[in-house]
Amino acid sequence: MRTLRINLDAIVHNLDVMRARASQAKVMGVVKANAYGHGAVEVARTLERAGVDYLGVADVQEALALREAGIAAPILAWLHDPSDDFVAALSNNVDLGIANIEQLGHIAKAAALTGEVAKLHLKIDTGLGRNGSTAAEWSDLLDAVKSLGDAVEVIGIFSHLSTTSRQDDLAQIEKFDAAVAEAKRAGVSFQLRHLTASDGSLAYPDAHYEMVRIGVALYGLDPFSTNKAAEYGLVPAMTAVSRVAQVKTVPAGHGVSYNFLHRTTAETNLALVPVGYAEGLPRGATGKAEVSIGGKRYPILSQIAMDQFVLDVGQDPIQVGDEVIIFGDAATGVPSADDLAAAAGTINYEIVTRMGGRFQREYFGAGQ
């Protein structure tokens, strides 16, 4: 009734495209937030088989779920709560991002309890204003890391671009280089520098360093900037589909769904589709979004409800059971995640990440 079709071949293809553009740097495949709604375990397994160098997640819980599923590839988790299970993280060989001395203290205690060497990636805030050490705190953090000796190993130093403008990004790259230079002067050794995500990896090849982090591009979607996924040969991996659950004929002047945002202008057929905002279809896309049935697009004119929406399909021979494509690969002529995002006043990241509820994921390709 409600299906998210996940094309694992597309994900492998997108990895290969971005790997070819990575200036021989390692590639981290970012699978946080359930792999941007695509299913973290299945995507991580696919990336691991395809030889990805690292996997990236936001928090320890996400990392441990991958380990429990048998994923052996290196994993970095970078967003922490003081109560996170760092003992389990170290016991399961999870690399940890460090933004401040307090976090370092929690992880040092876990290292002492487990006898494991904590593998760290030190994060410097170069201007985004989110997670990461400030420039003023950076020296103290480096000293604290050094004081722990062999209890920790610094694998990487990293940051994140804002993608606000080229000028802002270049300023951040300069600050990142300065932070790395300070770490070297402090005697902190490390293996990897990583700064760019999907957008930055396309825009700033000189900032690839030893590793790039690839998130939204893995899933074939446009990054924030003017870079368009299709222009780089990236293929959308998710297609959201449902089926017509009911068709009925109503007279002219008939109200449709809450608030009667749409009233029929003539005798017409209404097709009911069992997908609503409980599945992540934005209510705010009412009146702007389109779906595809049999290669023809139909606007969602009536209010999107929790469980369903209704299409006015006129006299078209729509039948119960006909497939409804909510979004997919625009190259096939259907609405894209970007189209739905534009209709809802948001971005494609939010569309795919929020797809869930009663949707079932079906995987194909890449050895399935």
VOZADO-657579 format. One record per residue: residue in three letters; x, y, z of N, C-alpha, C, O in turn. Coordinates in steps of 0.05 Angstrom, whole numbers, plus 5000, padded with zeros to 4 digits. Each point is the difference from the previous one (the first is absolute). Layout:
! VOZADO-657579
ALAXYZXYZXYZXYZ
...
END
This chain:
! VOZADO-657579
MET501649765000498450245000501750255000499450204987
ARG502949795028501850235002502849894999500849855018
THR500850234963502649884996502150214993499550174984
LEU502849815029502450154992501849804986501249825013
ARG499150224962501849824984502850125001500450234991
ILE501549625019502750105003501849854981500449765001
ASN500850394980501749894979502950005010501350215000
LEU499649565009502749985011502150034978502250085005
ASP497149844971501950044977500550304997502250084993
ALA495750085010500450294997501950115022501650174994
ILE498249725030501850095022502849934994501850165004
VAL498749604986502749924992501050174977502350095000
HIS496049964981500850184977500750285010502050114992
ASN496449995026500550275011502650015016501550194999
LEU499149605016502549975014502350014980502050155005
ASP497849704974502149994980500450284987502350084995
VAL495550064999500250274988501550185018501850154992
MET497449855034501350195019502949915006501750175005
ARG498849574995502749905005501850094978502350075004
ALA496749934971501650084977500750305001501950094988
ARG496550075027500450285002501550085025500450235006
ALA500449575010501150055027503050045000501250005022
SER500150034955502950064998501649795015502050065013
GLN497149694985501349775013499850005031501449855013
ALA497050334998499650015029498149765007498649904984
LYS501650035041498149795010497250125000499650255000
VAL498449585001497250084999498649895025500049765005
MET498750425010498249925021497250014990499150214990
GLY499549575011497150004993498450065025500149865020
VAL498350364979498550085023497349875000498450034982
VAL501149825040497549845002498450085025498549845010
LYS501950404999498550105023497150024993499249994977
ALA499150045044497150044996498949784982498550064981
ASN502249695026499049774985500750024970498449954983
ALA504150135013501050044972498250194985499149934978
TYR500450305034498350204987497349884992498850074979
GLY500249755038497449874995500149764982497949884996
HIS504450044995500349784981500449735014499849794987
GLY500750225039500549755015502949965006501549914982
ALA499450155042502850015007501449734996502249994989
VAL496649805021501449744999500449904972502249924992
GLU495750094992500249914972501950174984501649904985
VAL498350365019501850184985502949965009501849994984
ALA498649985043502749965010501249744990502349994992
ARG496149805007501049754989500750034971502149894991
THR496350254994500650044972502650164996501649934984
LEU498750295032502450164998502549845009502150024988
GLU497649825032502249835009500949814979502449974995
ARG495749904992500749824978501350154977501649884985
ALA497650375011501150164978502750125007501250144984
GLY499849815040502750095008500250285011502150124998
VAL495749985013500250275012502150005022500349805013
ASP501050424991502250015019499050045029501249895019
TYR496750264984498950075026497050024998499050054978
LEU499749925045497150065002499850225021501450005020
GLY496850194975499550225019497249995010498149984985
VAL501650065042497450025013500150235019502250105006
ALA495549995003499950235018500849915028501750125013
ASP497149664997500449945029500849715004499949834982
VAL500850115043500949745008497949784996500649784991
GLN496950295014497849814997499849904971499749764995
GLU500650434986499949924972502449824994499749804985
ALA502650265025502449844995499749725011500749814987
LEU498350165038499749745012497949834985500349764998
ALA497750374991498049854984501349874976499349784992
LEU502550364995501549894977501849775009500149804986
ARG501250245036501849785010498349755007500849784994
GLU496950265018498249785007499149854975499449765001
ALA500450394977499249884974502349864986499649904978
GLY502850115033502249874988501850174982501749904986
ILE497850365014501650184984502850035013500250085023
ALA501949864961502750015011501650244991502250055011
ALA496950104970501550234990500550205022498450025019
PRO503750154978500450215020497650185001498850074979
ILE500450015045497750185004500850235018501449975020
LEU497850274972500450245016497350115009498150034984
ALA501650015043497750145011500950265013502150005014
TRP496550224982501150265007498250185017500850225008
LEU496849694999498150185015499349855026498749794999
HIS502250325024499849845024498450145022500050245003
ASP498849595014498850075025501849895022501249794997
PRO499050355026501849905021499349715009501749865011
SER495750074986499249735010500349784978499249785005
ASP501950294972500449804980501849775010501650045018
ASP498049724971501449765008502749994986500449864980
PHE501550305030502750004987501549745005501749934984
VAL497749935037501249745005499349814977501749874988
ALA495750125005499149834978501250104974500749844982
ALA499550425014501250114976502949914996500749904979
LEU500950135042502849914998500249704997501749904986
SER496649965028500149704999499349904972500749784993
ASN497850394992499149924974501550154978499150024977
ASN503350095030501850124981498650234984500250014975
VAL498550165039498750244988501850245005500750065023
ASP500150084955501450255003498250225010497650004994
LEU503550185022498350215012501050274994502350065003
GLY495850114988500750284996500150155027498349955017
ILE503650234986500450145025499850304994501450114983
ALA496850025032499650294996501050175024500350244997
ASN500149635026500850165024501349825021499949754998
ILE501350375021501449855021498149835017500849785008
GLU496850314996498049845015499549744987500049795013
GLN499550214961499649754985502549825002499849765005
LEU502550364993502549855001500249865027500949775002
GLY498350375020500149885026498249755002500949805012
HIS496750214978498249775000501249774985499949775009
ILE501350294969501149784983502549895012500649764998
ALA501050415015502449905014499349815022501349805004
LYS496550265011499149815021499249734988500649795011
ALA498050224966499249754986502449854991500149755002
ALA502050394989502449864991501449865024501049784997
ALA499050365026501249885024498549755009501249805009
LEU496150214989498449775008500349764982500049775009
THR500350284965500049794980502949904994500449784991
GLY501550395013502749944991500350044970502149934989
GLU495950184998500150054971501250284995499650185016
VAL501949844963501050264991497750154986498849894981
ALA500650355028497850154988501050134974502050155000
LYS496649794979500750114974498450264996497650004999
LEU503850224998498850275001500350154974502049974985
HIS495950185008500150204979499450275014497850045010
LEU504050144990499750265013498650194981500950054978
LYS496950075032498550184983500450295008499650085023
ILE501250084957500350295004497750144986499449954977
ASP499450245038497950164988501350224984501250195011
THR498649804963501450204982498150224992500750174983
GLY496949835028498150224994497149934997498350174998
LEU501149575002497249914997498550065026497650044999
GLY503849965024498650065025498549785012498350045017
ARG502249714974498649775011502049855017501650125016
ASN498549624982501749825015503050064993500650054977
GLY501149945043502850044995501350195020498650175012
SER504049804992501550185017500250284988500450024976
THR499450185041500650274990503050034997501649855010
ALA499250354975502850054996501450075027502349935004
ALA496250205014501150085026500549755017501850005017
GLU496649794980500249765016501949794988500749815013
TRP500050234962501449794984502649935013500749765002
SER500950435006502649955012499749835025501649815004
ASP496550265013499649845025499149724994500849815013
LEU497550164967499149734992502449834990500249775007
LEU501550354977502449864990501849915024501049785000
ASP499350405019501749935023498749785016501449825010
ALA496050184993498649795015500349734986500349805013
VAL499550214961500449754985502849895004500449765005
LYS501550414993502849925003500549885028501649825003
SER497150305017500449915027499149715005500849875019
LEU497450034964499049735003501849794988499649765005
GLY502450324981502149824990498849774983498550054982
ASP502449715024499249774983497149915005499149814987
ALA499550315031497249935005498250084977497849894996
VAL503250304987498450094977501850004976502450025001
GLU496349964976501350034974498450194983497649964995
VAL503650264996498650194983500149904972502250004987
ILE495649925003499749904972499750244981501250004979
GLY497250195029499550224981499550275014499550015024
ILE500650194959499150275007498050084979500549974976
PHE497250145033497950064981498450255007500250105022
SER498349994958498150225004497849974979499849804986
HIS498550415012497749994982499650274988499850205014
LEU499949824959499550254987497150085002498249835004
SER501350434995497250105002498650004973497550015000
THR504049994978498950034973498450254997498150024984
THR502550195032498550254998500850154975498350104986
SER504349925009501050134976502849904995501349895018
ARG499850164958502749924995501950155018502049885010
GLN497550374995501750165017500149895029502149975012
ASP495549964998499949885027501449735001501449945019
ASP498249904961501349734999503050034999501549855014
LEU499550334970502950034998501250105026502249925007
ALA496350255007500950095026500149775020501949985016
GLN496249844982500049765018502449824993501249895018
ILE499350074956502349834993502650115011501749855009
GLU498550424990502450125011500249965030502249945011
LYS495650085003500049955029500649715007501349945019
PHE497749884964500549725004503049944997501249865017
ASP500050254962502949964996501650115024502049885008
ALA497150345003501450125023499749825025501949975015
ALA495849914989499649825022501749754997501149905020
VAL499150004956501649764995503050075006501449845012
ALA499450394978502850095005500650025030502149935009
GLU496050175006500350035029500349725013501549965019
ALA496949854971500249725011502749894995501249865017
LYS499950194959502749904994502150135018501849865010
ARG497950404994501950135018499949905029502050005014
ALA495649924993499649895027501049725003500049895022
GLY500749984956501049735001497849795000500549775007
VAL497150314984497849814998500149884972499650134980
SER501049615019500149874974497249894992498449945018
PHE501150044957497449904990500449894972502150044987
GLN495949825004500149874973498450144979500850024977
LEU496950095031498050094980499150295007499650075023
ARG500150094956498650255001497549974983500149904978
HIS497650185033497649994983498250245007499450065023
LEU499850084955498650255002497550004983497950095009
THR502349824966497850044981498049775001500749775003
ALA496750314996497849814996499450004970501750074983
SER495949845009499449964972500450264984501450004979
ASP497550225030500150244985502950114999501050074978
GLY500349935044502850105001501949824984501950104988
SER497549655011501749814985499850064970501949964985
LEU495850135006499650084972501250274994501150054979
ALA498750135041500850284995502950065005501150184988
TYR500249675031502750075008501949765000500749895021
PRO500150034955501749764998502750045015501249805008
ASP499750454995502550045015499749965030501949995015
ALA495649974994499549965029499149715006498849955020
HIS501949874962499349725005501849875022499149825014
TYR503350284989501849905021500249694997500249894978
GLU499849975045500349715000497349864998499949764994
MET497950385012497449874999497850204995500250235009
VAL497749694977497650164996497749855012500049755001
ARG498050395008497549885011497850044980499450224992
ILE499449564999497950014980497449915012499749775008
GLY498450414993497449935010497850014979499549804987
VAL499350445009497750024983500649914971498249894987
ALA504250155004500749914972499949704997499549904979
LEU501149955043499849714999497249914991499649804987
TYR498450365021497249934995498950134975497749994994
GLY504250144990499350114974498450255001498650074981
LEU501750095041498550245003501850254998502449985005
ASP496450244987501550254998501050095027498550005020
PRO504050094982500950145024498750275002498450084983
PHE502450085038498850265004500450194977498250154993
SER504249854995500750224982498849964973498149864996
THR503050284984499149984973500849744986499249954978
ASN502549905036500849744989497549824998498549975020
LYS501049914957497749834996501049714996501849944985
ALA496949885029500849725001500249884972501949874993
ALA496050184991499949884973502350094983501049854982
GLU499950405022502250104983502649855005501850004983
TYR498449875040502449855007499549704996501849835006
GLY496050094983499449724995499049855024500049765000
LEU499150385021498949875024497149924995498550144986
VAL500749635025497449894995498449985027501049885019
PRO496650234982498449985025499549705007499349844983
ALA501150105042499849725009497249935011499349765002
MET499150445005497449945013497750084982500050214988
THR498149605009497550064987497749935020499949785010
ALA498450424995497849965019497549954984499250164983
VAL499649615022497649924984497849905019500449915022
SER497250124967497649895014498249894978500849984977
ARG496749965031498049904980497350145006499450075022
VAL499149964957497350115003498449805017499849774993
ALA499050335028498449835018497050014994498649815007
GLN500550404981497250034994499650204977501550204998
VAL496549754985499350194979496950035002498649805000
LYS500550454999497150045000499350244984501650194997
THR496049814993499050224984498450195017498249915015
VAL502350354983498550195016499050234981501250044979
PRO496850105030498850214982501650265003501850035016
ALA497550164967501250275001499350135027497949955011
GLY504050205000499650145025500549845024499450085023
HIS501749684974500549825022502650095015502150044987
GLY497849995039502450075015501849755003499149775000
VAL503550295001502049785001501950055023501550195000
SER498549635020501850005023499550255018498350164994
TYR503349855027499550215020500050284989501650074982
ASN496750095028499950294994499050054971499950234992
PHE499649564993499050034972501850194985499150184986
LEU503549785016501950174985499649964970500650174983
HIS498349595010499349954972497049914999499149845016
ARG499550294966497249914993500049934971501150144983
THR497549655010499949924972498450204984498150125009
THR502849914966498750194982498149864981498450134986
ALA501849615013498249844982499949725012501649935017
GLU496649904972500149725009502849894994501150044978
THR499949835041502849914997500549755017498349925016
ASN504149974980500849775016502150085021501950154993
LEU497849765031501950055021501549745006498849785003
ALA503950244999501749775006501350045027501350205005
LEU498349615013501050015027502749865001500349774991
VAL501750365021502749895002500749995030500050205013
PRO500749564998500449975029502850085010501449845012
VAL499350404983502550125010499450275011498750164986
GLY502349905037499550275012502450105015502349904997
TYR497350305020502350115014501149815021502250045009
ALA496349754998501149795018502349854986501749895014
GLU498350114960502149874984502250204993502049924988
GLY497750335019502050204993499250174976501750174992
LEU496049804997499150174978499250275011498150015016
PRO503350204978499550255014497250114995499150034978
ARG499650045044497350124998500150264985498250084986
GLY504150065018500350264987500349994970500050214987
ALA500349555001500249974971497250004987499949994975
THR498050025041497350004989499750234980500850235005
GLY498049714972499550204980502450054981499750154981
LYS502649745026502450064984501349744989501250004979
ALA498749795037501449754992498449854978497650034998
GLU503949824987498849824980501049725004502149955011
VAL496249864980500949714999499549904972498850144983
SER502249625012499849894973498549745001500549825016
ILE497650154966498549744996500149944970499050164984
GLY502149615009500049924972501450204982499350034976
GLY502750115034501550194984498850284998501150184987
LYS496649865027498750275000500150115028499649865020
ARG500950404981500250135026497350115009498450114983
TYR501149875043497550105011500750175025501549915017
PRO497450334984500550175024498449905024497849914998
ILE503550125026498549955025498650265008501150165014
LEU496449874977498550255004498750015027499650225011
SER499849555000498649995026501949965023502349934996
GLN496850135028501750005023501249725005498649805002
ILE504150195001501349755007499449955029500350175017
ALA498749594989499249935027502049805012502149944988
MET497449975036501949825014500549754985502349904999
ASP495649984990500249734988499650004970500549794987
GLN498850435001499149984972499950274986500050215014
PHE499949794960499350234985498249924976499949764994
VAL498850434994498049944979500850164975500750235001
LEU499149634976500650134975497450024984498449824999
ASP501350414988497850034980501249924973501650144989
VAL497649635001501249884976498150044976500549884979
GLY497450285024498250054977498849744990499049845016
GLN501050134958498849764987502149804993499449804986
ASP503150245023502149804994499349735012498949985021
PRO501849814964499349725009501749905022501349794997
ILE498850355026501649915023498549785014497650025004
GLN503949775005498749785013501349945027502350085005
VAL496249795013501249925025502349814994499949824983
GLY502350235031502449844996502150134982502349914998
ASP496950304987502050144983502250125017499550115022
GLU502949874968502350105015500150304999499550134979
VAL501149995044500350295003502950065008500949915021
ILE500650234963502750085006500050285013499350194987
ILE501549825038500050255014502450164993499950244996
PHE502449625003502450124989502049784993499849785010
GLY502050294972502049814991502150144984500850235005
ASP500249634974502150114983498750184978498549904984
ALA502150355017498950194981500649924971498550084982
ALA503749785014500749924972498049814988499949974976
THR498449915041497949824990497350154996498049884992
GLY502050385012497750164996498150035024497950124997
VAL502949775026498350025024501050235017502250094997
PRO496150015021500950205019502449905016500249775006
SER501550425002502449935015499750085029498150145007
ALA503749775010500150105028500350305001499050135017
ASP502549984964500450294998497350144994499450215011
ASP499049664971497450124994498250015025498850205005
LEU501249585009498349995024501150205021498450135014
ALA504249894988501250195019499250284993499350165018
ALA500949914956499250274992497150065006499350225009
ALA499049584988497150035005499550055030498150135008
ALA503749755009499650025029501750225012499850055024
GLY501750094960501750215010502349915017500850125020
THR500449654972502249885015502149904981500250094977
ILE501549735032502249894984499749704997498749875016
ASN502650024964499849714995501049835023498949785005
TYR503150325010501049865023497749935019499749775010
GLU498650434996497849955019497949814988498949845015
ILE500650184960498049824987500849715004498449845011
VAL504050084980500749725001500549905029499349785007
THR501850405010500649925027497449955016500049835018
ARG497950314976497549975015498249794989497949945012
MET502749944966498349794989500149765019502149895005
GLY495650035004499949785020497149925005498549934982
GLY500850085044497249925007499449724991501549815008
ARG496550164976499249734992501249914973499449794990
PHE502450384999501549924977501749755006501149985022
GLN499049844960501849775001502250044980499550084977
ARG503049875031502350024981500549744986500149795012
GLU500150234961500749774984502750064986500250214987
TYR501749615015502650044988500449834975499149774999
PHE502250354982500849844976502750094990500950225006
GLY500349604979502750064990502249945020499449925023
ALA503150114968502449965017500049745015500549995024
GLY498849804962500249735011497549915014500049785012
GLN497950384989497549925013498749764986497949905008
END
